[in-house]
Amino acid sequence: MQKLEGDGLAFIHAGGTIHRKSLQQGEVLRVDTGCLVAMTSDVDYNIEMVKGVKTALFGGEGLFLATLRGPGTVWIQSLPFSRLASKVFAAAPQRSGGGSKDEGSIAGGLFDLLGGK
């Protein structure tokens, strides 16, 4: 967790769609810990373990959720970096045996990913 305060401009990296949610007094929002981007200092923040074996195994959120209690404002992302990395890796072409002359080269891997041979 990082704290930003003061006057000025700050850039925050997030992925997918960013949704701003204003929580009313006592309103509770539970989200995957990786989806939380930012929150105002008045939001009560806690990490809780997912209840139920089926939810933990098949819910897709992992074992922990961020519990956010209002009042305050939170910003949530739809595509945390870990899921983005998984999607990129799954979409990357897989080699069967052999190798390429560019093995070990970042440029060669990027070229292959973008459709080069």
Biopython code that builds the backbone (N, CA, C, O; Angstrom):
import numpy as np
from Bio.PDB.StructureBuilder import StructureBuilder

atoms = [
    (1, "MET", "N", (0.846, -1.180, 0.000)),
    (1, "MET", "CA", (0.000, 0.000, 0.000)),
    (1, "MET", "C", (0.891, 1.242, 0.000)),
    (1, "MET", "O", (1.877, 1.320, 0.732)),
    (2, "GLN", "N", (0.527, 2.188, -0.819)),
    (2, "GLN", "CA", (1.240, 3.459, -0.898)),
    (2, "GLN", "C", (0.275, 4.572, -0.516)),
    (2, "GLN", "O", (-0.919, 4.497, -0.804)),
    (3, "LYS", "N", (0.797, 5.598, 0.130)),
    (3, "LYS", "CA", (-0.027, 6.729, 0.517)),
    (3, "LYS", "C", (0.382, 7.939, -0.306)),
    (3, "LYS", "O", (1.557, 8.302, -0.355)),
    (4, "LEU", "N", (-0.592, 8.555, -0.949)),
    (4, "LEU", "CA", (-0.358, 9.783, -1.711)),
    (4, "LEU", "C", (-1.052, 10.927, -0.988)),
    (4, "LEU", "O", (-2.230, 10.831, -0.644)),
    (5, "GLU", "N", (-0.318, 12.008, -0.760)),
    (5, "GLU", "CA", (-0.933, 13.183, -0.147)),
    (5, "GLU", "C", (-0.198, 14.431, -0.592)),
    (5, "GLU", "O", (0.952, 14.364, -1.026)),
    (6, "GLY", "N", (-0.865, 15.570, -0.483)),
    (6, "GLY", "CA", (-0.251, 16.829, -0.860)),
    (6, "GLY", "C", (-0.829, 17.374, -2.146)),
    (6, "GLY", "O", (-1.766, 16.814, -2.714)),
    (7, "ASP", "N", (-0.250, 18.480, -2.596)),
    (7, "ASP", "CA", (-0.686, 19.119, -3.829)),
    (7, "ASP", "C", (0.156, 18.618, -4.986)),
    (7, "ASP", "O", (1.349, 18.361, -4.825)),
    (8, "GLY", "N", (-0.449, 18.481, -6.130)),
    (8, "GLY", "CA", (0.305, 18.066, -7.304)),
    (8, "GLY", "C", (-0.453, 17.045, -8.116)),
    (8, "GLY", "O", (-1.623, 16.761, -7.858)),
    (9, "LEU", "N", (0.226, 16.504, -9.093)),
    (9, "LEU", "CA", (-0.347, 15.560, -10.025)),
    (9, "LEU", "C", (0.312, 14.202, -9.800)),
    (9, "LEU", "O", (1.534, 14.112, -9.686)),
    (10, "ALA", "N", (-0.493, 13.156, -9.738)),
    (10, "ALA", "CA", (0.032, 11.799, -9.555)),
    (10, "ALA", "C", (-0.545, 10.895, -10.638)),
    (10, "ALA", "O", (-1.713, 11.023, -11.004)),
    (11, "PHE", "N", (0.270, 9.990, -11.144)),
    (11, "PHE", "CA", (-0.182, 9.017, -12.127)),
    (11, "PHE", "C", (-0.172, 7.651, -11.460)),
    (11, "PHE", "O", (0.806, 7.267, -10.818)),
    (12, "ILE", "N", (-1.268, 6.926, -11.618)),
    (12, "ILE", "CA", (-1.413, 5.602, -11.022)),
    (12, "ILE", "C", (-1.668, 4.606, -12.137)),
    (12, "ILE", "O", (-2.516, 4.837, -12.999)),
    (13, "HIS", "N", (-0.939, 3.498, -12.126)),
    (13, "HIS", "CA", (-1.106, 2.473, -13.159)),
    (13, "HIS", "C", (-2.178, 1.484, -12.717)),
    (13, "HIS", "O", (-2.139, 0.970, -11.599)),
    (14, "ALA", "N", (-3.123, 1.225, -13.594)),
    (14, "ALA", "CA", (-4.163, 0.229, -13.344)),
    (14, "ALA", "C", (-4.551, -0.373, -14.687)),
    (14, "ALA", "O", (-4.219, 0.180, -15.735)),
    (15, "GLY", "N", (-5.248, -1.498, -14.662)),
    (15, "GLY", "CA", (-5.578, -2.179, -15.909)),
    (15, "GLY", "C", (-7.056, -2.436, -16.089)),
    (15, "GLY", "O", (-7.809, -2.550, -15.122)),
    (16, "GLY", "N", (-7.454, -2.525, -17.336)),
    (16, "GLY", "CA", (-8.851, -2.789, -17.651)),
    (16, "GLY", "C", (-9.701, -1.551, -17.464)),
    (16, "GLY", "O", (-9.251, -0.431, -17.709)),
    (17, "THR", "N", (-10.920, -1.755, -17.032)),
    (17, "THR", "CA", (-11.841, -0.655, -16.764)),
    (17, "THR", "C", (-11.686, -0.220, -15.316)),
    (17, "THR", "O", (-11.622, -1.057, -14.415)),
    (18, "ILE", "N", (-11.624, 1.081, -15.091)),
    (18, "ILE", "CA", (-11.530, 1.624, -13.741)),
    (18, "ILE", "C", (-12.911, 2.116, -13.344)),
    (18, "ILE", "O", (-13.529, 2.903, -14.061)),
    (19, "HIS", "N", (-13.387, 1.654, -12.211)),
    (19, "HIS", "CA", (-14.715, 2.032, -11.728)),
    (19, "HIS", "C", (-14.574, 2.783, -10.407)),
    (19, "HIS", "O", (-13.938, 2.298, -9.472)),
    (20, "ARG", "N", (-15.165, 3.956, -10.342)),
    (20, "ARG", "CA", (-15.163, 4.758, -9.104)),
    (20, "ARG", "C", (-16.466, 4.475, -8.367)),
    (20, "ARG", "O", (-17.548, 4.572, -8.945)),
    (21, "LYS", "N", (-16.355, 4.127, -7.093)),
    (21, "LYS", "CA", (-17.531, 3.790, -6.285)),
    (21, "LYS", "C", (-17.520, 4.627, -5.015)),
    (21, "LYS", "O", (-16.555, 4.599, -4.251)),
    (22, "SER", "N", (-18.595, 5.369, -4.797)),
    (22, "SER", "CA", (-18.750, 6.142, -3.560)),
    (22, "SER", "C", (-19.533, 5.301, -2.559)),
    (22, "SER", "O", (-20.683, 4.937, -2.804)),
    (23, "LEU", "N", (-18.902, 5.001, -1.439)),
    (23, "LEU", "CA", (-19.542, 4.198, -0.400)),
    (23, "LEU", "C", (-20.226, 5.115, 0.615)),
    (23, "LEU", "O", (-19.651, 6.106, 1.062)),
    (24, "GLN", "N", (-21.452, 4.768, 0.964)),
    (24, "GLN", "CA", (-22.182, 5.510, 1.987)),
    (24, "GLN", "C", (-21.740, 5.030, 3.370)),
    (24, "GLN", "O", (-21.062, 4.009, 3.487)),
    (25, "GLN", "N", (-22.118, 5.753, 4.397)),
    (25, "GLN", "CA", (-21.791, 5.380, 5.780)),
    (25, "GLN", "C", (-22.228, 3.942, 6.058)),
    (25, "GLN", "O", (-23.410, 3.625, 5.922)),
    (26, "GLY", "N", (-21.301, 3.074, 6.442)),
    (26, "GLY", "CA", (-21.600, 1.691, 6.788)),
    (26, "GLY", "C", (-21.738, 0.742, 5.607)),
    (26, "GLY", "O", (-21.841, -0.468, 5.809)),
    (27, "GLU", "N", (-21.742, 1.254, 4.381)),
    (27, "GLU", "CA", (-21.846, 0.390, 3.200)),
    (27, "GLU", "C", (-20.563, -0.424, 3.061)),
    (27, "GLU", "O", (-19.462, 0.102, 3.228)),
    (28, "VAL", "N", (-20.714, -1.710, 2.754)),
    (28, "VAL", "CA", (-19.569, -2.623, 2.665)),
    (28, "VAL", "C", (-19.426, -3.130, 1.234)),
    (28, "VAL", "O", (-20.409, -3.482, 0.582)),
    (29, "LEU", "N", (-18.193, -3.161, 0.764)),
    (29, "LEU", "CA", (-17.865, -3.686, -0.553)),
    (29, "LEU", "C", (-16.727, -4.682, -0.368)),
    (29, "LEU", "O", (-15.711, -4.360, 0.248)),
    (30, "ARG", "N", (-16.895, -5.897, -0.902)),
    (30, "ARG", "CA", (-15.845, -6.914, -0.839)),
    (30, "ARG", "C", (-15.350, -7.166, -2.257)),
    (30, "ARG", "O", (-16.135, -7.499, -3.145)),
    (31, "VAL", "N", (-14.050, -7.007, -2.464)),
    (31, "VAL", "CA", (-13.462, -7.190, -3.796)),
    (31, "VAL", "C", (-12.191, -8.014, -3.694)),
    (31, "VAL", "O", (-11.577, -8.109, -2.631)),
    (32, "ASP", "N", (-11.810, -8.605, -4.813)),
    (32, "ASP", "CA", (-10.526, -9.291, -4.907)),
    (32, "ASP", "C", (-9.429, -8.296, -4.556)),
    (32, "ASP", "O", (-9.472, -7.151, -5.006)),
    (33, "THR", "N", (-8.462, -8.703, -3.774)),
    (33, "THR", "CA", (-7.420, -7.780, -3.320)),
    (33, "THR", "C", (-6.652, -7.156, -4.479)),
    (33, "THR", "O", (-6.187, -6.021, -4.368)),
    (34, "GLY", "N", (-6.512, -7.875, -5.582)),
    (34, "GLY", "CA", (-5.788, -7.352, -6.731)),
    (34, "GLY", "C", (-6.566, -6.317, -7.525)),
    (34, "GLY", "O", (-5.994, -5.625, -8.366)),
    (35, "CYS", "N", (-7.857, -6.204, -7.271)),
    (35, "CYS", "CA", (-8.689, -5.259, -8.034)),
    (35, "CYS", "C", (-8.748, -3.877, -7.404)),
    (35, "CYS", "O", (-9.185, -2.929, -8.057)),
    (36, "LEU", "N", (-8.326, -3.736, -6.169)),
    (36, "LEU", "CA", (-8.368, -2.441, -5.502)),
    (36, "LEU", "C", (-7.218, -1.568, -6.007)),
    (36, "LEU", "O", (-6.053, -1.953, -5.917)),
    (37, "VAL", "N", (-7.555, -0.390, -6.539)),
    (37, "VAL", "CA", (-6.544, 0.533, -7.055)),
    (37, "VAL", "C", (-6.244, 1.620, -6.036)),
    (37, "VAL", "O", (-5.083, 1.873, -5.716)),
    (38, "ALA", "N", (-7.288, 2.263, -5.528)),
    (38, "ALA", "CA", (-7.091, 3.379, -4.602)),
    (38, "ALA", "C", (-8.341, 3.563, -3.757)),
    (38, "ALA", "O", (-9.418, 3.062, -4.078)),
    (39, "MET", "N", (-8.161, 4.302, -2.662)),
    (39, "MET", "CA", (-9.294, 4.625, -1.787)),
    (39, "MET", "C", (-8.952, 5.880, -1.012)),
    (39, "MET", "O", (-7.783, 6.202, -0.804)),
    (40, "THR", "N", (-9.980, 6.577, -0.592)),
    (40, "THR", "CA", (-9.760, 7.753, 0.242)),
    (40, "THR", "C", (-9.453, 7.289, 1.662)),
    (40, "THR", "O", (-9.780, 6.165, 2.041)),
    (41, "SER", "N", (-8.824, 8.165, 2.440)),
    (41, "SER", "CA", (-8.349, 7.782, 3.777)),
    (41, "SER", "C", (-9.478, 7.479, 4.756)),
    (41, "SER", "O", (-9.235, 6.857, 5.790)),
    (42, "ASP", "N", (-10.697, 7.900, 4.460)),
    (42, "ASP", "CA", (-11.803, 7.646, 5.387)),
    (42, "ASP", "C", (-12.428, 6.263, 5.214)),
    (42, "ASP", "O", (-13.296, 5.890, 6.003)),
    (43, "VAL", "N", (-12.017, 5.495, 4.213)),
    (43, "VAL", "CA", (-12.534, 4.144, 4.006)),
    (43, "VAL", "C", (-11.847, 3.197, 4.982)),
    (43, "VAL", "O", (-10.624, 3.220, 5.121)),
    (44, "ASP", "N", (-12.637, 2.362, 5.659)),
    (44, "ASP", "CA", (-12.099, 1.344, 6.561)),
    (44, "ASP", "C", (-11.739, 0.130, 5.709)),
    (44, "ASP", "O", (-12.593, -0.416, 5.010)),
    (45, "TYR", "N", (-10.472, -0.293, 5.767)),
    (45, "TYR", "CA", (-9.930, -1.346, 4.909)),
    (45, "TYR", "C", (-9.507, -2.536, 5.741)),
    (45, "TYR", "O", (-8.829, -2.382, 6.757)),
    (46, "ASN", "N", (-9.907, -3.731, 5.312)),
    (46, "ASN", "CA", (-9.530, -4.939, 6.019)),
    (46, "ASN", "C", (-9.396, -6.076, 5.004)),
    (46, "ASN", "O", (-10.046, -6.061, 3.959)),
    (47, "ILE", "N", (-8.559, -7.052, 5.315)),
    (47, "ILE", "CA", (-8.411, -8.251, 4.491)),
    (47, "ILE", "C", (-9.071, -9.397, 5.233)),
    (47, "ILE", "O", (-8.794, -9.618, 6.412)),
    (48, "GLU", "N", (-9.953, -10.135, 4.541)),
    (48, "GLU", "CA", (-10.645, -11.265, 5.160)),
    (48, "GLU", "C", (-10.476, -12.502, 4.296)),
    (48, "GLU", "O", (-10.432, -12.419, 3.068)),
    (49, "MET", "N", (-10.383, -13.648, 4.953)),
    (49, "MET", "CA", (-10.297, -14.914, 4.236)),
    (49, "MET", "C", (-11.683, -15.277, 3.700)),
    (49, "MET", "O", (-12.696, -15.057, 4.364)),
    (50, "VAL", "N", (-11.708, -15.830, 2.498)),
    (50, "VAL", "CA", (-12.961, -16.243, 1.878)),
    (50, "VAL", "C", (-13.577, -17.360, 2.695)),
    (50, "VAL", "O", (-12.886, -18.292, 3.106)),
    (51, "LYS", "N", (-14.882, -17.266, 2.931)),
    (51, "LYS", "CA", (-15.585, -18.306, 3.695)),
    (51, "LYS", "C", (-16.131, -19.355, 2.737)),
    (51, "LYS", "O", (-16.675, -19.018, 1.686)),
    (52, "GLY", "N", (-15.990, -20.599, 3.091)),
    (52, "GLY", "CA", (-16.531, -21.689, 2.289)),
    (52, "GLY", "C", (-15.503, -22.283, 1.350)),
    (52, "GLY", "O", (-14.812, -21.556, 0.637)),
    (53, "VAL", "N", (-15.402, -23.590, 1.346)),
    (53, "VAL", "CA", (-14.425, -24.300, 0.526)),
    (53, "VAL", "C", (-14.732, -24.120, -0.959)),
    (53, "VAL", "O", (-13.824, -23.867, -1.750)),
    (54, "LYS", "N", (-16.021, -24.250, -1.350)),
    (54, "LYS", "CA", (-16.379, -24.106, -2.760)),
    (54, "LYS", "C", (-16.053, -22.716, -3.281)),
    (54, "LYS", "O", (-15.538, -22.572, -4.390)),
    (55, "THR", "N", (-16.347, -21.697, -2.494)),
    (55, "THR", "CA", (-16.061, -20.326, -2.911)),
    (55, "THR", "C", (-14.565, -20.120, -3.063)),
    (55, "THR", "O", (-14.117, -19.502, -4.029)),
    (56, "ALA", "N", (-13.789, -20.632, -2.118)),
    (56, "ALA", "CA", (-12.334, -20.467, -2.158)),
    (56, "ALA", "C", (-11.731, -21.178, -3.376)),
    (56, "ALA", "O", (-10.812, -20.658, -4.008)),
    (57, "LEU", "N", (-12.246, -22.358, -3.699)),
    (57, "LEU", "CA", (-11.673, -23.139, -4.795)),
    (57, "LEU", "C", (-12.169, -22.720, -6.175)),
    (57, "LEU", "O", (-11.405, -22.716, -7.140)),
    (58, "PHE", "N", (-13.459, -22.364, -6.266)),
    (58, "PHE", "CA", (-14.052, -22.132, -7.579)),
    (58, "PHE", "C", (-14.519, -20.694, -7.815)),
    (58, "PHE", "O", (-15.034, -20.388, -8.891)),
    (59, "GLY", "N", (-14.351, -19.821, -6.844)),
    (59, "GLY", "CA", (-14.850, -18.451, -6.974)),
    (59, "GLY", "C", (-14.022, -17.563, -7.870)),
    (59, "GLY", "O", (-14.532, -16.561, -8.371)),
    (60, "GLY", "N", (-12.752, -17.896, -8.093)),
    (60, "GLY", "CA", (-11.906, -17.125, -8.988)),
    (60, "GLY", "C", (-11.233, -15.935, -8.329)),
    (60, "GLY", "O", (-10.415, -15.272, -8.968)),
    (61, "GLU", "N", (-11.545, -15.641, -7.081)),
    (61, "GLU", "CA", (-10.946, -14.478, -6.425)),
    (61, "GLU", "C", (-9.742, -14.824, -5.570)),
    (61, "GLU", "O", (-9.049, -13.921, -5.100)),
    (62, "GLY", "N", (-9.476, -16.089, -5.357)),
    (62, "GLY", "CA", (-8.380, -16.463, -4.479)),
    (62, "GLY", "C", (-8.899, -16.696, -3.067)),
    (62, "GLY", "O", (-10.101, -16.865, -2.860)),
    (63, "LEU", "N", (-7.992, -16.703, -2.099)),
    (63, "LEU", "CA", (-8.371, -17.020, -0.729)),
    (63, "LEU", "C", (-8.714, -15.798, 0.112)),
    (63, "LEU", "O", (-9.282, -15.936, 1.196)),
    (64, "PHE", "N", (-8.381, -14.607, -0.368)),
    (64, "PHE", "CA", (-8.591, -13.399, 0.433)),
    (64, "PHE", "C", (-9.355, -12.339, -0.348)),
    (64, "PHE", "O", (-9.204, -12.216, -1.564)),
    (65, "LEU", "N", (-10.172, -11.580, 0.363)),
    (65, "LEU", "CA", (-10.900, -10.456, -0.209)),
    (65, "LEU", "C", (-10.596, -9.203, 0.597)),
    (65, "LEU", "O", (-10.375, -9.270, 1.806)),
    (66, "ALA", "N", (-10.587, -8.065, -0.077)),
    (66, "ALA", "CA", (-10.473, -6.776, 0.604)),
    (66, "ALA", "C", (-11.886, -6.355, 0.984)),
    (66, "ALA", "O", (-12.775, -6.307, 0.133)),
    (67, "THR", "N", (-12.091, -6.053, 2.251)),
    (67, "THR", "CA", (-13.377, -5.563, 2.723)),
    (67, "THR", "C", (-13.251, -4.067, 2.953)),
    (67, "THR", "O", (-12.437, -3.619, 3.760)),
    (68, "LEU", "N", (-14.058, -3.304, 2.241)),
    (68, "LEU", "CA", (-14.018, -1.843, 2.293)),
    (68, "LEU", "C", (-15.328, -1.354, 2.877)),
    (68, "LEU", "O", (-16.398, -1.706, 2.379)),
    (69, "ARG", "N", (-15.262, -0.546, 3.927)),
    (69, "ARG", "CA", (-16.460, -0.045, 4.602)),
    (69, "ARG", "C", (-16.460, 1.479, 4.534)),
    (69, "ARG", "O", (-15.480, 2.139, 4.879)),
    (70, "GLY", "N", (-17.607, 2.022, 4.072)),
    (70, "GLY", "CA", (-17.749, 3.466, 3.913)),
    (70, "GLY", "C", (-17.974, 4.188, 5.213)),
    (70, "GLY", "O", (-18.188, 3.570, 6.256)),
    (71, "PRO", "N", (-17.924, 5.500, 5.144)),
    (71, "PRO", "CA", (-18.016, 6.323, 3.938)),
    (71, "PRO", "C", (-16.655, 6.487, 3.266)),
    (71, "PRO", "O", (-15.607, 6.246, 3.865)),
    (72, "GLY", "N", (-16.710, 6.904, 2.005)),
    (72, "GLY", "CA", (-15.502, 7.198, 1.255)),
    (72, "GLY", "C", (-15.640, 6.777, -0.186)),
    (72, "GLY", "O", (-16.701, 6.330, -0.619)),
    (73, "THR", "N", (-14.555, 6.924, -0.928)),
    (73, "THR", "CA", (-14.539, 6.595, -2.354)),
    (73, "THR", "C", (-13.442, 5.583, -2.615)),
    (73, "THR", "O", (-12.340, 5.690, -2.076)),
    (74, "VAL", "N", (-13.755, 4.594, -3.450)),
    (74, "VAL", "CA", (-12.774, 3.587, -3.854)),
    (74, "VAL", "C", (-12.726, 3.527, -5.379)),
    (74, "VAL", "O", (-13.717, 3.811, -6.052)),
    (75, "TRP", "N", (-11.561, 3.154, -5.916)),
    (75, "TRP", "CA", (-11.387, 2.942, -7.344)),
    (75, "TRP", "C", (-10.975, 1.492, -7.537)),
    (75, "TRP", "O", (-10.043, 1.010, -6.894)),
    (76, "ILE", "N", (-11.681, 0.798, -8.432)),
    (76, "ILE", "CA", (-11.469, -0.633, -8.646)),
    (76, "ILE", "C", (-11.126, -0.870, -10.109)),
    (76, "ILE", "O", (-11.703, -0.241, -10.997)),
    (77, "GLN", "N", (-10.180, -1.785, -10.363)),
    (77, "GLN", "CA", (-9.805, -2.139, -11.735)),
    (77, "GLN", "C", (-10.368, -3.510, -12.097)),
    (77, "GLN", "O", (-10.504, -4.384, -11.240)),
    (78, "SER", "N", (-10.686, -3.683, -13.357)),
    (78, "SER", "CA", (-11.249, -4.958, -13.798)),
    (78, "SER", "C", (-10.176, -5.970, -14.202)),
    (78, "SER", "O", (-10.457, -7.166, -14.284)),
    (79, "LEU", "N", (-8.951, -5.503, -14.456)),
    (79, "LEU", "CA", (-7.912, -6.410, -14.927)),
    (79, "LEU", "C", (-6.601, -6.161, -14.203)),
    (79, "LEU", "O", (-5.749, -5.427, -14.703)),
    (80, "PRO", "N", (-6.424, -6.773, -13.011)),
    (80, "PRO", "CA", (-5.160, -6.608, -12.295)),
    (80, "PRO", "C", (-3.995, -7.176, -13.103)),
    (80, "PRO", "O", (-4.190, -8.027, -13.972)),
    (81, "PHE", "N", (-2.787, -6.701, -12.813)),
    (81, "PHE", "CA", (-1.599, -7.107, -13.567)),
    (81, "PHE", "C", (-1.431, -8.623, -13.616)),
    (81, "PHE", "O", (-1.044, -9.161, -14.654)),
    (82, "SER", "N", (-1.711, -9.321, -12.522)),
    (82, "SER", "CA", (-1.528, -10.780, -12.500)),
    (82, "SER", "C", (-2.419, -11.464, -13.526)),
    (82, "SER", "O", (-1.985, -12.407, -14.188)),
    (83, "ARG", "N", (-3.659, -11.004, -13.670)),
    (83, "ARG", "CA", (-4.561, -11.594, -14.671)),
    (83, "ARG", "C", (-4.141, -11.200, -16.078)),
    (83, "ARG", "O", (-4.248, -12.003, -17.005)),
    (84, "LEU", "N", (-3.663, -9.966, -16.247)),
    (84, "LEU", "CA", (-3.177, -9.530, -17.552)),
    (84, "LEU", "C", (-2.000, -10.402, -17.977)),
    (84, "LEU", "O", (-1.950, -10.865, -19.117)),
    (85, "ALA", "N", (-1.058, -10.626, -17.070)),
    (85, "ALA", "CA", (0.104, -11.456, -17.381)),
    (85, "ALA", "C", (-0.325, -12.872, -17.760)),
    (85, "ALA", "O", (0.238, -13.458, -18.685)),
    (86, "SER", "N", (-1.305, -13.426, -17.064)),
    (86, "SER", "CA", (-1.803, -14.769, -17.377)),
    (86, "SER", "C", (-2.415, -14.814, -18.769)),
    (86, "SER", "O", (-2.199, -15.769, -19.514)),
    (87, "LYS", "N", (-3.179, -13.783, -19.122)),
    (87, "LYS", "CA", (-3.810, -13.728, -20.443)),
    (87, "LYS", "C", (-2.768, -13.587, -21.555)),
    (87, "LYS", "O", (-2.888, -14.223, -22.601)),
    (88, "VAL", "N", (-1.749, -12.758, -21.333)),
    (88, "VAL", "CA", (-0.688, -12.584, -22.334)),
    (88, "VAL", "C", (0.072, -13.891, -22.511)),
    (88, "VAL", "O", (0.345, -14.305, -23.638)),
    (89, "PHE", "N", (0.412, -14.540, -21.406)),
    (89, "PHE", "CA", (1.146, -15.799, -21.478)),
    (89, "PHE", "C", (0.329, -16.865, -22.204)),
    (89, "PHE", "O", (0.869, -17.612, -23.020)),
    (90, "ALA", "N", (-0.982, -16.938, -21.908)),
    (90, "ALA", "CA", (-1.845, -17.931, -22.545)),
    (90, "ALA", "C", (-1.979, -17.671, -24.043)),
    (90, "ALA", "O", (-2.113, -18.615, -24.823)),
    (91, "ALA", "N", (-1.944, -16.403, -24.456)),
    (91, "ALA", "CA", (-2.098, -16.059, -25.868)),
    (91, "ALA", "C", (-0.793, -16.144, -26.649)),
    (91, "ALA", "O", (-0.809, -16.153, -27.880)),
    (92, "ALA", "N", (0.331, -16.207, -25.953)),
    (92, "ALA", "CA", (1.634, -16.250, -26.624)),
    (92, "ALA", "C", (1.789, -17.575, -27.362)),
    (92, "ALA", "O", (1.362, -18.618, -26.866)),
    (93, "PRO", "N", (2.403, -17.537, -28.550)),
    (93, "PRO", "CA", (2.617, -18.782, -29.302)),
    (93, "PRO", "C", (3.549, -19.709, -28.529)),
    (93, "PRO", "O", (4.540, -19.272, -27.944)),
    (94, "GLN", "N", (3.216, -20.983, -28.539)),
    (94, "GLN", "CA", (4.028, -21.983, -27.838)),
    (94, "GLN", "C", (4.891, -22.698, -28.862)),
    (94, "GLN", "O", (4.412, -23.075, -29.931)),
    (95, "ARG", "N", (6.148, -22.882, -28.539)),
    (95, "ARG", "CA", (7.073, -23.585, -29.438)),
    (95, "ARG", "C", (7.096, -25.061, -29.069)),
    (95, "ARG", "O", (7.039, -25.421, -27.894)),
    (96, "SER", "N", (7.179, -25.895, -30.073)),
    (96, "SER", "CA", (7.320, -27.324, -29.803)),
    (96, "SER", "C", (8.728, -27.742, -30.210)),
    (96, "SER", "O", (9.050, -27.840, -31.394)),
    (97, "GLY", "N", (9.546, -27.984, -29.212)),
    (97, "GLY", "CA", (10.913, -28.424, -29.450)),
    (97, "GLY", "C", (11.745, -27.378, -30.166)),
    (97, "GLY", "O", (11.286, -26.257, -30.387)),
    (98, "GLY", "N", (12.941, -27.733, -30.523)),
    (98, "GLY", "CA", (13.807, -26.837, -31.281)),
    (98, "GLY", "C", (14.072, -25.546, -30.561)),
    (98, "GLY", "O", (14.403, -25.553, -29.375)),
    (99, "GLY", "N", (13.941, -24.480, -31.226)),
    (99, "GLY", "CA", (14.221, -23.171, -30.683)),
    (99, "GLY", "C", (14.372, -22.216, -31.834)),
    (99, "GLY", "O", (14.072, -22.560, -32.978)),
    (100, "SER", "N", (14.822, -21.054, -31.554)),
    (100, "SER", "CA", (15.027, -20.094, -32.630)),
    (100, "SER", "C", (16.390, -19.469, -32.479)),
    (100, "SER", "O", (17.029, -19.564, -31.431)),
    (101, "LYS", "N", (16.820, -18.834, -33.538)),
    (101, "LYS", "CA", (18.123, -18.198, -33.495)),
    (101, "LYS", "C", (18.138, -17.004, -32.556)),
    (101, "LYS", "O", (19.208, -16.546, -32.155)),
    (102, "ASP", "N", (16.935, -16.481, -32.191)),
    (102, "ASP", "CA", (16.841, -15.324, -31.311)),
    (102, "ASP", "C", (16.651, -15.724, -29.858)),
    (102, "ASP", "O", (16.324, -14.882, -29.021)),
    (103, "GLU", "N", (16.849, -16.989, -29.549)),
    (103, "GLU", "CA", (16.637, -17.452, -28.192)),
    (103, "GLU", "C", (17.420, -16.604, -27.202)),
    (103, "GLU", "O", (18.606, -16.339, -27.402)),
    (104, "GLY", "N", (16.767, -16.185, -26.149)),
    (104, "GLY", "CA", (17.424, -15.373, -25.150)),
    (104, "GLY", "C", (17.338, -13.883, -25.440)),
    (104, "GLY", "O", (17.718, -13.066, -24.601)),
    (105, "SER", "N", (16.852, -13.529, -26.596)),
    (105, "SER", "CA", (16.747, -12.124, -26.972)),
    (105, "SER", "C", (15.343, -11.616, -26.698)),
    (105, "SER", "O", (14.364, -12.233, -27.119)),
    (106, "ILE", "N", (15.238, -10.514, -26.008)),
    (106, "ILE", "CA", (13.928, -9.911, -25.759)),
    (106, "ILE", "C", (13.295, -9.491, -27.075)),
    (106, "ILE", "O", (12.098, -9.693, -27.281)),
    (107, "ALA", "N", (14.079, -8.916, -27.957)),
    (107, "ALA", "CA", (13.561, -8.464, -29.248)),
    (107, "ALA", "C", (13.000, -9.628, -30.052)),
    (107, "ALA", "O", (11.954, -9.496, -30.687)),
    (108, "GLY", "N", (13.687, -10.764, -30.030)),
    (108, "GLY", "CA", (13.197, -11.921, -30.767)),
    (108, "GLY", "C", (11.869, -12.412, -30.228)),
    (108, "GLY", "O", (10.979, -12.759, -31.005)),
    (109, "GLY", "N", (11.717, -12.448, -28.910)),
    (109, "GLY", "CA", (10.462, -12.879, -28.306)),
    (109, "GLY", "C", (9.323, -11.938, -28.627)),
    (109, "GLY", "O", (8.207, -12.387, -28.890)),
    (110, "LEU", "N", (9.580, -10.636, -28.612)),
    (110, "LEU", "CA", (8.543, -9.665, -28.955)),
    (110, "LEU", "C", (8.166, -9.767, -30.417)),
    (110, "LEU", "O", (6.989, -9.676, -30.766)),
    (111, "PHE", "N", (9.169, -9.958, -31.283)),
    (111, "PHE", "CA", (8.899, -10.112, -32.705)),
    (111, "PHE", "C", (8.005, -11.316, -32.952)),
    (111, "PHE", "O", (7.051, -11.240, -33.726)),
    (112, "ASP", "N", (8.314, -12.431, -32.292)),
    (112, "ASP", "CA", (7.508, -13.659, -32.444)),
    (112, "ASP", "C", (6.088, -13.421, -31.930)),
    (112, "ASP", "O", (5.127, -13.873, -32.553)),
    (113, "LEU", "N", (5.942, -12.723, -30.812)),
    (113, "LEU", "CA", (4.639, -12.471, -30.221)),
    (113, "LEU", "C", (3.772, -11.624, -31.145)),
    (113, "LEU", "O", (2.553, -11.787, -31.178)),
    (114, "LEU", "N", (4.405, -10.710, -31.903)),
    (114, "LEU", "CA", (3.672, -9.818, -32.790)),
    (114, "LEU", "C", (3.447, -10.417, -34.182)),
    (114, "LEU", "O", (2.985, -9.723, -35.088)),
    (115, "GLY", "N", (3.766, -11.678, -34.348)),
    (115, "GLY", "CA", (3.459, -12.336, -35.613)),
    (115, "GLY", "C", (4.656, -12.599, -36.502)),
    (115, "GLY", "O", (4.487, -13.093, -37.617)),
    (116, "GLY", "N", (5.845, -12.292, -36.056)),
    (116, "GLY", "CA", (7.041, -12.553, -36.851)),
    (116, "GLY", "C", (7.392, -14.028, -36.822)),
    (116, "GLY", "O", (6.854, -14.781, -36.012)),
    (117, "LYS", "N", (8.272, -14.434, -37.682)),
    (117, "LYS", "CA", (8.686, -15.849, -37.727)),
    (117, "LYS", "C", (10.141, -15.967, -37.332)),
    (117, "LYS", "O", (10.686, -17.070, -37.305)),
]
sb = StructureBuilder()
sb.init_structure("model")
sb.init_model(0)
sb.init_chain("A")
sb.init_seg("    ")
for serial, (resi, resn, name, xyz) in enumerate(atoms, 1):
    if name == "N":
        sb.init_residue(resn, " ", resi, " ")
    sb.init_atom(name, np.array(xyz, "f"), 0.0, 1.0, " ", f" {name:<3s}", serial, name[0])
structure = sb.get_structure()
